[in-house]
C-alpha cells in the first residue's frame, strides 16, 4: 500500500511540504487539518499556513464536513479544486495526434483528434496548433501547460525514430520547442509509457501503490518503472524500453535490427500485420464479439502467441524488479488486453507469486481509452503534485516550468 511521506522541518523544505500536503489531500479525497497533522508529521501552525496558501492560490477548496450529532461547528475538510486549473495533454502516434483538456482532479473535460502525416513537419506543427486552439476555447480556467507523450526511445540512439511504431522522419524534437513558442504555454514531454504510468499513479488503478511496473500497449510496446511514485528514467531517459528486449531466439526480425523483440509479438502493429490490416484499420477491427468468434483463426493464433510472450514478460519483470504489481494500459482495446491476460494464465512462477496468495499480479487500467491523454496532461500537473525534493530542486533549474506555479511552489516564502 502507498505510504504517506513525512514533512521536513528546514525552512528550505517549504516547497516540499506544500507538495506533501497537496498530495495527501489528493490521496484522501478530503482531509482536515488534524488529518494532515497526524499523518504528515507537520506542526499545526505549518499545516494551517500551507492550507491557507494553497486555498488562496486556488489549488484546494474547504468545505464543512457532515458529522452527525456533533456539538459545535463541523470540522473543515480540504479537497483539490477541480477549477484550480487545467492542462492540455497531447498524444502523438504514427498517423494521428489526439489531445484532451484535463482538470486538476484528472477529469477529461473535452478531447479532439486529427489524422496527420507525422513525417511532414509543417503539417504536424499546424495540426498540433489546431488541437491546442480548439481546447483553449473550451477552457475558462488557468492553463498550467501542455504535456506531450510520444513513442520512445528519445534522443540519439540506435533505436530512435526507427520503424513503423516510432515517429519516422523525426530526427529531433525541435518541433516541440516551436509548439511551446507558438502557444506561449509551458511544455513538458515524455515517452508515452512514462506519461501513462504517471497518470495511473495519480488518478488510476495504481494510485495506492508506491512502486509498480507499467506496460504500455499501443502501436508498439513500452514500459515504465515507478519507484516511490517517481519514474525511473535511466541514464538518458530511456529506461524500460521493454518492447525491444529480444525474447525469442532467432525470432521475427525487428525494425530495430534485432530479432525476436517482444514488440514484434505483443503490439497493435504486430496484430495488424497478422490480420493483413494497416495500422489505422486495426484500431476499429478488434471487438469483444470478434474475440469470441471461433472462426477468427488468424486473430486467435495471434492472441495465443501474444499471451505466451506476455506471460514471459511478466515473469521477467517480476523476477528482476519485484514490483507490487504490473499495470497494463495504453490505447489498445481493453477487451483485447483482458483477453490476453486471461490466456496468459496461469502465470509463470516468480518472486511475486505466493502459495495461496490473492494479491493481483496484473492490474488493468480503468482509464484505458483515455489513459494516454490523461497521462500526457498529467505531465505539467505532476510537477505540482509530486512531493519529492528532487522535483523542487529541478524546478529551480528548469526553464520550461510554469512561471506562476513554479514561483509559488519553489519559493521559500510562497504566498505568505
N, C-alpha and C positions, 0 to 999 in steps of 0.2 A: 504493500500500500504506500501511497505517497506520504512523505513526511513533511512537516512544517518546519521551515527554517527558523533560525533564531536571529534576533536583531543584533546589530553591532552598536557598541557604546561610543566609539570615536565620533567626533563631530564630522570628520571627513566621510563617514559612512552614512550620512543623512540620505543621499540618493538611494543607496541600497535599502535602507529602512523603508523609504517610501514605496519602493518596488515590492518589498516583502509584504507590507500591509495591503497593497493593491492586489497582489497575487493571492493572499489569504482570503480576502473578501471575494475574489473571483471563484476560488475553490469552494467556499462555503455557500455561495449564492447570496447570503445575507449574514452579517456579523456585527455584533455590538462592540463597543469599545472594550468592555470587560472580556469578551471572547478573544479579542485581539491581544490584550494584555496577558491573558492566561496562556495563550498558545504561542505567541511570537516572542515573549520574554522581553518586552519593552516596557518602560515606565508608563504609568497612566498619563503623565503630562506629555511625554513624547508621542504617545498614541493620539492624544487629543490634538496636538499640534499638527500631526500628519493628516489626520482625518479632516481637520479644518482646511488644510491646504488643498487636499485632493478634492474636497467638495467645492471650494472656491474656484478651483480650476475646471470644474465640471466633469471630472472623471468618475465621481461617485455621487450618489444621492442618499439622503437619510429619510427613513420612514419609521413611524411608531410601530413597534411590534404588537401583535394582538396577543394579550395574555389574559386568560380567563380568571375571574375572581382575584384580581390583584389590586392591592391598595396603591394609591398614588398614580403618578404618570407612568405609562408603559415605557420600557426602555427603547432607545433609538437603535435601529439596525441600519447598517450601510450596505448598499448594493452598487454594483457597477452601473453607470449611467448609460443606457442604450443610446441616448442622444449626445453622448460625450465626444462623438467624432466618428468618422468613417475612414476607411481606406479602400483603395481600388486594387483588386487582385487580378493579375493577367497571367494566363496560362498559354505558353507557346508550344505548339507541337507541329510536326511536319504537315503542312497543308492547311492549318487552321490556327486561329487565335481567338480565345474567349476571355471574357472579363466579367467581374462582379463587383458590386458595391457592398461592402460588409461593415456592420457597425461594431461597436466596442465589445458586444457580448456574443459576437460570432453569428449574427443573423444576416443572411443574404437578402439584401433589400431589393436588388434588381440585377439582371445579368444580360449580357449581349455576346454575340459571337459572329465571326466572319470567316469565310474561307479565303485563304490568301496563299500566294506563291512565296514561300519563305526565302527562296533564292533571290528574289527581286528586292533589293534593299529599299528602293524608293517606295515601292508598293507596300512593303512591310511597314515602314515608318508611317505612311499615310493611313494604313489600316489601324495601327495602334493609336494614333492620334484621334481617329474617328471613334474608336471604342472609349477612350478616356473622355472625349467631349460628350458622348451620349450619357455616360454615367454621371458626369459632373452636373448635368442638367437635373438629375434626379436627387442630388444631394443638397439639403438645406443646412447641413452642419459643417463643422470644420473637417477638412481632409488632412489626415495625418501623412499621407503619401501614397506611393504606388509600390506594390510588390510584384515582381515578375518571376515566375517559375518557368524554367526551361530545361530541356534534356541535357544531361551531363555526358561525359565529364567536361568541365570548363577549363579554359587556359590552353596552353600549348603542350599537348600530349599526343602520343601516337593514336589515341582513340578519339580526340576532339573533332566534332563536326564530321564524323565519318559514318556513312551508311544511312539507310532509309529511316532509322529510328532516331537519328540526330538531325540537327538543323543544317543540312548540307548546304554548302556555299557560304557559310558564315566563317570568316577567318578570324573574327574577333567579336567583341561585344560592344563596340563603339556606338552601335545604333541605340543602345540603351541610354548612353550619355546624351545623344541627340534628343531622345524622348524626354529625358529629365529637363533639358534646357528648354525645349519647346513647350512643355506643360508648366514649368515653373514649380513643380512639386518634387519633394524629396523622393528618391527612387532607391529601392533595395532589390537585389536579385539573388537568386539561389538556384541550385539544382532542384528540379521538381520533387525528387524524393525527400529532400531535406525540408522543403516547404510543406509538403504533405504531412510529414512527421510532426512538425511544429504545430500544424493545425489540429492534428489528433491529440497532441499533448495539452493544448489549451482548451479545446472545445469538443473533442471527440471521445472515442472509446478508451483512449489512453490518459484521460485527464486525471486519473487517480494512480497512475504509475510513475515511479521515479525513473525507471530505465526500461527500455524496450527496443526491439528492432522492428523497423518499418519496411515492408516490401511494397513497392510502388509498381503496380501492373498497368502498363499503358502500351503505346506502340512498342516500346522497349521494356526493359525491366530494371528498376533502380532499387536502391536500398539506403537506409539511414539508421545510424545507431544513436539513440538518445540516452545520455547518461546524466543523471541529476538534472533532468528537464532541459539539458543543453545538447545540441547536436555535435557529435564528434566529427570534425571536418577533415582531419588528416593534415599532412604537410602542405598540400596545395589546394585544399578544399574539395578533394575528390574521393574522400573515404567512402567505403561501402559500395563501390561500383560493381555490385554483385552480378549484374547481367552479363558481364564479360569475364566471369570466372569459368574456365573450361571444366566441365563436369563429365563429359562423355569422351573418352579417349578415341581419337580418330573420327569424331562425330561430324555433324554438319558444319561446313565451312562458315565462318562468321566474317562479316564485313570489317571487323577489327584486325583481321589477319590470323587469328587463332582458329581452332576447330573445337566443336562441341561446347560452345559457350551456353550458359544457362538461358540467356535471352533468345537463343535460336529455337528453344523448345517451349518457353513459357513467356509469351508476349502476344499482344494483339497482332503484331506484324507476322509472327510465325503462324498464327491461326489463319490470317488472311491468305498466306501462301498455301496452307494446307487445303483451303476451301476454294482456291482459284479466284479469290476476290482481290480488288485493290484495297489499299489502306483506308480509303474513305468508306467503302461499302461495308466493311466488316463491322463497323460500329452499330449498324441498324439491322444486321442479319441475325445476330445471336439473341434469341428469345428463350424464355423458360420452356415454352411449348416445343421449340425445336430441340432443346436439350433432352426432352423426354420422348422424342420420336425415335423408335428403334431403327428406322430406315436410314437415318443420317449417319452412314458408316464413316465417312471422312471426318465428320465432326467428332464422333465418339472415339475414333482412333487417335485423333489429336489430343482429346481430353485425357485419355488413359496415359499417353506418353507425357503430357504436361504434368499430370498428377504425380507420376513417378519422379520427375525432376523436382517438383515441389517438395515431395517427401525427402529427397536427398538434401535439398537446400535447407529445409527446416532443421534436419539433424546436424548439418554443418554449422549453421548459425548458432544453434543451442550449445553444441559442444565447444565451440570457440569462444562465445561471448556470454553464455549463461544469462540471457535477458529474462526479465519477469514474464514477458510474453512476446509473441511475434504478431504485429498488427499488419493486416493486408488491406491496402487501399489503392487509390488511383481511379482513373476514369473507366477501367474495364467494367463491363456489366456485372452487377453484384450476383445475379443468378449464375453466371459463368464461374465466378470466383468461388461461390459457395459450392457449386458442383465439383470443382477441382479439389477443394478441401475435403469434401465427403469421399471422393475417390481415393484421396491420399491416406485415408485411414485403413488400418492402424498406422500411426506414425512410427518411424524407426525409434528404437530405444536411444535415449540420450540422457544427459545430466539433468534435463528438465522433466524427464518422466519419472514419476514416483509411484510405486505399487499402491493401488487403491486411491491415488490422488484424484481430486476433482477439479483442480485448477486448469483453466483453459490455456493450452499452449498457443493456440491461434485465436486471434480476435479479428473479426471483420469490421471494417469501418462502417459506421452508421450514417456517414455523410458521403457515401460512395459517389453519387452523381455530381456532387458539388465540392467534393473533398479537395481537389487540387486548386480550385478557385479560392476556396476558403484558406487553404494553406498559403497561397500566394499573398492574399490580403493580410494574412497574419504577420507577414514579414515586418511591416512598419509597426504593427501593434505589439509584436513580440519584443521589440526594443523597449517598449514601455512596461510590459507585464512581467518580463523575466527578472526575478530577484537574484541577480548574480553580479558579484563585484566586478568580474571581468567585463561585463556589458557596460557598467558605469564607466570603467576606465576607457573602454573603446569609445564611448560617447564623447569623451574629451578629445579624442584624436580624429574622429571621422569628420569628413566634410559633407557627407551625404545625409546626415541626420536631419530631422525636422527641427528647425531653429527654435520655434516656440516650445516644443515638447522637451528638447534636449536641454535647453537653458534652464527649464524648471527642474527636470529630473537629475541633471548632472551638477546643478548649483548647490553649494553648501547652504545657501540662505533660502533658496526656493522662493516661496511667496510670503515669507514671514514679514 
